């Protein structure tokens, strides 16, 4: 991530550009940089979202550059492809079951980062848990119960009404199901891990209750949401 000084310099530049009218021939930043995606992507990577959106308001060329960058960088299909060869199939599952992604993986999406050992947290209501679990099994994942869980997936989901964890029960969590699959991206024995967090309440209610605002970023089927303050500080 860029230093605070770099971010401040870029923010000051965007503020100055907003106050003047430029033609492409008037400024090297517009003519030589904002027309070269190899260069402006490096610059925007060092910016907060609020900063490069301010830059987009300076001229048409800047707007097109930012639009290209946002479409390429905040691509949920590409982000999910590390877990699912067909991200659209998973997003269709989200639409049917109202499942939500949260936790550190959602934070990575908004931070434009990717951790090689990161898992995926998917929140789903109890009534849709079996459908999601079967979908995972049908897409190459294996259910991996903990020592305190039942080995049969369906039995564990039903038994989840009697939570194993007093804290989890208080937060509205029925059970947490771990699904694993060997990763084809690495030559090691690394596993892809997806946690299906089954809730008594709606997924949104559980997420808002369990996580602080740092983690309340929610990629859904149609859109991704983060609080406004996040865009100026991250």
C-alpha positions in Angstrom: 0.0 0.0 0.0 1.1 3.6 -0.7 2.6 5.8 2.1 0.5 8.5 3.6 2.7 11.1 1.9 2.0 9.5 -1.5 -1.7 9.4 -0.9 -1.7 13.0 0.2 0.2 14.2 -2.9 -2.2 12.4 -5.2 -5.2 13.8 -3.4 -3.8 17.3 -3.6 -3.2 16.8 -7.4 -6.8 15.7 -7.9 -8.1 18.7 -6.0 -6.0 21.1 -8.1 -7.1 19.5 -11.3 -10.8 19.9 -10.3 -10.3 23.7 -10.1 -9.0 24.2 -13.7 -10.2 23.4 -17.2 -7.7 21.2 -19.1 -7.4 20.1 -22.7 -5.4 16.9 -23.4 -2.6 18.9 -24.9 -2.3 21.1 -21.9 -1.1 18.6 -19.3 1.2 15.6 -19.5 -0.8 13.9 -16.7 -3.8 13.8 -19.0 -2.1 13.2 -22.3 0.6 10.7 -21.4 -0.6 9.1 -18.2 -4.4 8.8 -18.2 -4.3 7.3 -21.7 -1.9 4.6 -20.6 -3.5 1.9 -18.5 -0.1 0.4 -17.5 0.8 3.7 -15.8 -2.5 4.9 -14.4 -3.3 1.5 -12.8 -0.1 1.8 -10.8 -1.2 5.3 -9.7 -4.8 4.4 -8.9 -3.5 1.3 -6.9 -1.9 3.9 -4.5 -5.1 5.9 -4.2 -8.1 5.6 -1.9 -11.4 5.0 -3.8 -12.4 8.6 -2.9 -9.3 10.0 -4.4 -9.5 8.3 -7.8 -13.2 9.1 -8.0 -12.3 12.8 -7.5 -9.8 12.5 -10.3 -12.5 11.1 -12.5 -14.4 14.4 -12.2 -11.6 16.5 -13.7 -12.1 15.7 -17.4 -13.6 13.1 -19.8 -10.2 11.3 -20.2 -9.8 10.9 -16.5 -13.4 9.7 -16.2 -12.8 7.0 -18.8 -9.5 6.0 -17.1 -11.1 5.6 -13.7 -14.1 3.7 -15.2 -11.7 1.3 -16.9 -9.8 0.8 -13.6 -12.9 0.3 -11.5 -14.3 -2.3 -13.9 -11.1 -4.2 -14.0 -10.1 -4.0 -10.4 -13.4 -4.4 -8.5 -14.4 -7.4 -10.5 -16.3 -9.8 -8.2 -16.2 -12.6 -10.8 -12.5 -12.5 -10.9 -12.3 -12.3 -7.1 -14.5 -15.4 -6.7 -12.8 -17.4 -9.4 -10.1 -18.4 -7.0 -12.7 -20.5 -5.2 -15.2 -21.4 -8.0 -14.3 -22.0 -11.7 -17.8 -20.7 -12.5 -18.4 -17.6 -10.3 -21.7 -16.9 -11.9 -23.0 -20.2 -10.8 -22.1 -19.3 -7.2 -23.7 -15.9 -7.6 -26.9 -17.6 -8.8 -26.8 -19.7 -5.7 -26.5 -16.4 -3.7 -29.6 -15.1 -5.4 -31.6 -18.2 -4.6 -30.5 -18.4 -1.0 -29.8 -14.8 0.0 -26.3 -15.8 1.0 -23.8 -13.1 1.8 -20.1 -12.9 1.8 -18.4 -11.1 4.7 -15.3 -11.2 6.8 -11.7 -10.7 5.8 -12.3 -11.9 2.2 -14.8 -9.1 1.6 -12.3 -6.7 3.1 -9.7 -7.9 0.6 -12.0 -7.2 -2.3 -12.4 -3.6 -1.3 -8.7 -3.2 -0.4 -7.7 -4.6 -3.8 -5.6 -7.3 -2.1 -5.4 -11.0 -2.2 -4.0 -13.3 0.5 -2.9 -16.7 -0.6 -4.0 -18.4 2.6 -7.4 -16.6 2.9 -10.7 -18.4 3.4 -14.1 -17.4 2.2 -16.9 -16.8 4.8 -20.5 -17.3 3.4 -23.4 -16.5 5.7 -26.7 -18.3 5.0 -30.0 -18.8 6.8 -30.7 -22.2 8.3 -33.5 -23.0 5.8 -31.1 -22.6 2.9 -28.1 -24.3 4.5 -28.6 -27.7 3.0 -29.0 -26.3 -0.5 -25.7 -24.4 -0.2 -24.0 -27.4 1.3 -25.1 -29.7 -1.5 -24.0 -27.1 -4.0 -20.5 -27.1 -2.5 -20.3 -30.8 -2.5 -21.4 -30.8 -6.2 -18.6 -28.4 -7.1 -15.6 -30.3 -5.9 -15.6 -29.4 -2.2 -15.5 -31.8 0.7 -17.3 -31.3 4.1 -14.7 -31.3 6.9 -16.3 -31.5 10.3 -14.5 -30.5 13.5 -14.1 -32.9 16.4 -17.3 -31.6 17.9 -19.4 -31.8 14.8 -21.3 -34.7 13.2 -19.8 -36.3 10.2 -23.0 -36.3 8.3 -23.7 -32.9 6.8 -27.5 -33.0 7.0 -27.4 -34.2 10.5 -25.0 -31.5 11.6 -27.2 -28.8 10.0 -30.2 -30.0 11.9 -28.2 -30.5 15.1 -27.1 -26.9 14.8 -30.3 -25.8 16.4 -28.6 -26.9 19.6 -25.4 -24.9 19.2 -22.1 -26.2 20.4 -20.9 -22.7 21.3 -22.7 -20.4 23.8 -21.1 -17.3 22.2 -22.1 -18.4 18.7 -25.6 -19.2 19.8 -25.9 -15.7 21.3 -24.8 -14.2 18.1 -27.5 -16.1 16.1 -25.1 -18.6 14.6 -26.4 -22.2 14.4 -23.2 -23.9 13.1 -20.2 -23.2 11.0 -19.5 -25.7 8.2 -16.0 -26.1 6.7 -15.7 -27.1 3.1 -12.2 -27.8 1.6 -10.8 -28.5 -1.9 -7.3 -28.9 -3.2 -6.0 -25.7 -4.8 -5.0 -26.0 -8.4 -3.2 -22.7 -8.3 -0.3 -23.9 -6.1 2.0 -26.9 -6.3 1.8 -27.4 -2.6 -0.9 -29.2 -0.6 -2.7 -25.9 0.1 -6.5 -26.3 0.5 -9.1 -23.8 -0.5 -11.4 -23.3 2.5 -15.0 -22.0 2.5 -16.9 -21.6 5.8 -20.6 -21.8 5.5 -21.9 -19.9 8.5 -25.5 -21.1 9.2 -27.6 -18.6 11.1 -30.9 -18.7 13.0 -31.6 -15.1 11.9 -31.1 -13.5 8.5 -27.5 -13.4 7.3 -27.4 -9.6 7.3 -28.5 -9.5 11.0 -25.9 -11.9 12.0 -23.1 -10.1 10.1 -24.1 -6.8 11.7 -24.1 -8.3 15.1 -20.9 -10.3 14.9 -18.5 -8.0 13.1 -17.4 -4.5 13.7 -17.6 -1.9 10.9 -14.2 -3.0 9.7 -15.7 -6.2 8.3 -19.2 -5.0 7.3 -18.5 -5.1 3.6 -20.9 -7.2 1.7 -20.4 -8.6 -1.8 -23.8 -9.8 -2.9 -25.2 -11.1 -6.2 -25.8 -7.6 -7.7 -23.5 -5.2 -5.9 -20.9 -4.7 -3.2 -21.4 -2.4 -0.3 -19.0 -0.7 2.2 -19.5 2.2 4.5 -18.7 5.7 3.2 -16.0 6.5 5.7 -14.1 3.4 4.5 -13.5 4.9 1.0 -11.7 7.9 2.4 -9.5 6.1 5.0 -8.5 2.9 3.2 
